[in-house]
């Protein structure tokens, strides 16, 4: 059961400017506590409450139900802003955006989707998921007028803070998808996330023990394994990949900002540099310029890709597989570039800060550990291959939970 909603005062109808200002404020606070948060690695319960109270969880929902009404370009920029302060919190906001919006694309019953959206905004619900396709693990069994869910997922981001989750399981040889609250009996989130990075992402295992699922929880009819979903329902994949893009880049931006501050306040000029201040060292200046140019270019590409996906998504049920595929290729090109840029910058900022900055108290290595951990989520060379297939052979990416 989630504890993330212990204290919550819904911030309804916030403007775009207010949402961005609140995101910047929360990000700055996270950055000031970054080393401590990484060291402790606790579930980010209070951090999620702050996102709720700021209205950030509702940023993409319609103003008519109290949401912010932002599009995906702006929503992903919010992810990037938060990741500058703490990479895991950027990831968690992005995952919530995709999981909470998925119901609008996938539910055949529009009234049910709108009811879930309204409840989400009114209660400030955080949405997670248990759908890792490489770790099926869950079985749905008929019992009485409903079902029970049993099994285990090795990784489930936001396991302990989720109020609602999307999940899928095998049912009579088919795959059933459903959306359920985590406060039902039989949901067990384990404290076993011990990876080197994304330590606040709450990505441990979850277990379901005779967890009740009802007919109204199902998202469409169970489908044959491997069956292609409706085109609109497949947008969760390019959008989650753009979430990755933006929190990778936000992490790189945060690392660069911390390094620049450290150079200004702490780094000593090299003995043969001929300058009195480290920030006047020509080699440090060159690297700051190089890193800044790289991350700005990657951010521009990320925004362009988000615009392409937003445009395709805005066509609703009329969107074609080709239009979805072209937009996805843009997203995956941004993913390739963001992966390379973020890994490069987060590892090389030490060239600016010097030997003393490797002290454990600073934990500047957390930026690299965070992107290194998550960029292994799905191999980036397969994304590069998909982009190459599109450019060279005009083949759009095959639809899956990874592409």
Order of alpha helices (4+ residues) and beta strands (2+ residues): alpha-alpha-alpha-alpha-alpha-alpha-beta-beta-beta-beta-beta-beta-beta-alpha-alpha-alpha-alpha-alpha-alpha
